[in-house]
Amino acid sequence: MTTNPTAAILIIGDEILSGRTTDSNINTIARFLGALGIDLREVRVVHDEADQIIETVNALRNTYEYLFTTGGIGPTHDDITADCMAKAFGVDISEHPAALKLLMDRSIAMGWTLNENSRRMARIPHGAELIKNPVSAAPGFQLGNVFVMAGVPKIMEAMLEDVAPRLRTGARVLSRTVKLSYVGESAAADALREINARYPDLSLGSYPYGLSLDGAFGTHLVVRGRDAEQVDAATNELKAALASVVEAGKARNPLASFEEITA
């Protein structure tokens, strides 16, 4: 079996670390990679400081097959990602003719003048390949195994469409979820541990919700793996084991139950 590609995500920006902006790009990229059978192994968030960005980029790109970065490619003084990428790879950076044309065409279409600040978004490390931006034209770029994208979620997600064909894909991870209602997580722990021991190639986990005894609560039990037969078999064993767990739970709460769900 071919080993799945591995990847990391690097989120760049003081606004994330300060709490001013809530990041959604990690979730979007994780789902994107999962659908392609690419294993996301690590996520880091760094502030707008050149040495830290360069050090982190080099560490992650040399560890994983792919690195995806978001943030820091806009028109302001703190948008330093492109310069940091050039330094990380030891290449020069200058205005890319195709990137500049995209920005100029966009400015003409919108009826404004492309100023010097906006032209900064046309500065691309030498040897990089542009990543299309169908939302606002300013491109991202690929340099080696690093994909540099915008931090704005709508733009970043649109850029992924141009990234997808460039990636080596793997076996997609399958997932089945059983919702255990009105029964505490600890009640299912023994069954989950025993089944997990019998299926070393799968990943079994429990994720409680509610947590308040005066409202709805319970646990989502998740079976993940790449072998459909094993995933199905482990899920069926889990449901069989939960029957007795629920029966015992009804003595404390008559609403105790379980069901397989799609999310």
N, C-alpha and C positions, 0 to 999 in steps of 0.2 A: 504494500500500500504506500502511495506517495505521501510523504510528510507534508502536512499543511503548511502554507506560508505563515510567518509570524509578523506581528506588527506592534508598533507603539504609537501613542498619541502625545504630542507636546502642545499644550495650550499656553500661549504667550500673551501676557497682558496684566498690568497692575490692576485693571478694573475688575478682573476675576478674583484676584487675591484680596482685594479690599472689600469684596462683598457688594460692590456697587452694581455689578452685572452678574446675573445668574447664567452660568454656562449650560447650554443645551447641545453643544457640538459633540461632546463626548458620546452622548447617547445616540445621536444621529450616525456618527462614524462607526460606533460599535455595531449597530444594527446593519449598516452597510457592509461592514467586513464579515459579519456572521453569515449574511446571505450569500457571500462569495466563498465561504469556507476558509477564511483567513482568521487565524487565531490572534485576537488582541491580548497581549501579555502584560502591557504596562501603560500607565498614564501618568504624566507629570505636568505640573503647572509652574511656570516661572514668571518672574516679573521682568519689566523692560530694562534689563541690564545685560550689556553685550557679552561680557565674559561668561556669565551664567548660561546664556542662550547658546553660545558657541560650544561650551563644554558639554552641555546636555545634548545638543544635536549630535556631536561626535560620538558620545557614549551610546546613544540610542540607535543611530544609523549603523554603527558597527556591531550591534548586538542582535538586531532584528532585520528581517528581510525588507520591511517597509517602515518608514516613519512618516506620519501625517502631522503637520503643524497647522495651527490656526492662529490668526491675529498678527498685527504688527506690519501689515503691508499697505497701509493707507498713506495719506498725504501729509501727515503732521510730523513734528520733530521726534516724537517718541515711537514712530513706526520704523523700527531699526532691523526688522527681521531679514529683509533682503540683504542688507550689508553684512549681517551676522552669518548668513548662509554662505556668502562669498568667502568670508574669512574662514569659516569652518572647512570649506573645500579647497581653500588656497587658490581662488581664482579672482579675476578682476570683475568689476561691476560697472555697467554704463547703460545709457538709454538703449532699449531694444527697439529697432525700427518698427517691427510689427506691433509691439505693444503700444508704442507712441501713436501709430496710425489708428489703433482701436480707440484710444482716448480722444484723439482729435476728431474722429468721425462721430463719436458719442457727443462731444461738446458742440459740434456743428448741428447735429440733429436736435439737441436740447436747447440750442440758441444761446449758449454761453461761451465765454473765452477760456481756453485752457491756460491756467496760470502756472507759475513755476512750482507751486506746491503740488498741484495735480500731476505735473510732469514727473514728480518723484515716483509715481506708481508705474512709470514705464522703465524704471531702472531695474534691470534683471541681471543676475550673475551670469557670466560668460559660460556657455555650454549648456545652459538650462533650456528646457522645452516649455513653452507656454501652456497654461491650463485655462481653457475657455471660461469666461464669465458672462453668461447670457443675461444676467440681471443688470449689471452696471458697467460692463465692458472691461474694467480694470482687471487684467489677468492675474492668476496665480502662476506658479511655475513648478516644474519638476527638475530637480538637480540630483542626479544619481538615483538613489532609492528613497529620496525625500520629496514629499509632496507638500508644497507650501500654499496654503489657502487663506482666504479671508476669514476674519473673526465673526463677521455678521452672519448669523445662522442661515438666513435665506440665501445669501450669496454662496456661502460655503457648501450648502446642500446642492445647489445648482452646479457647482464646480465638480462635484463627485461624478456627475454624468460623464464628464470628459476623462476622469481618472480611471473609471471602471475598466475600460478596454485595455489598459496598460498593465493590469495586475495579473499575476499568476493565481489561479483559483485552486481551491482544495475541496475536500469533502465537507459538506454542510453539516453543522451540528443540529440534530433533531431534539425537540423538547416536548415533554408531556407534563402537564400540571394537574395535580389533584388538590382540590380545595377541601380542607378539613374545617368544619364550622362548629363553633361553640365547644371546642375541645382544645386544651392547651398544647403547646408545642412539645412539652416534655412527654406527654402521653404517647406520642408517635415516635419518639426518639429511638426506642429499642428496635422497632420494626424497621425503621429507616437504616439504622446501623447494620443490622443483620443482612438486609438486602444489598446494601452498599458493599459489604464484604464479599458477597457472592458474584458481584459484577464489577471487577476492578477496572474495566475499560469504560465504565460509565461514571457520571458525576451525579450524585444525589444530594439535594440540599433542602433545607426547610426555612421558610421566610414568614414569620408571624405577622399578623395584621390586627388592627383593632386595639389589642392589649388592655382594653378597659372592660372589666367584668359587667359593667352596667349597660353595655352596648354590644353590637356584633363584634366578635373576635374569632380568631382561629389561626390556621397555618396554611400556607401554600407549600405543598411538597412537590419538588420539581425533579424530574428524571431527564438527564441530558446525555447524548452520545451520538455516535455516527452510524452505529449498526441498528437498523430499524427493528430487526427481530429482537435484539437484546433490550432495546428501549421498550418495546411492547411487552416483553416478558417481565421485565422488572416492574413496569407500571401495573401489570395485572397482579403480580405478587403483592405489590404495595396495597392495592385496593382490597385484596383478600385479607391482608393483615389488619387493615383499618376497620374492617367490619366488626371485629371484636373490640377494638379500641373505642369505636363509636357506641357499641352496645353498653360498655362500661361507663361511657361518658353520659349516657342518657339518664343514669341514676342521679347525676348532678345537674344536668340541664337537658330537658326533653327535646330541645331543638338540635341536639348534637347530630351531625350528619357528615357525609363526604360526597363529592362528585368530581368527575373529571371535567376540566374546563379548557378553553382554547387559549387562554392568556396566562 
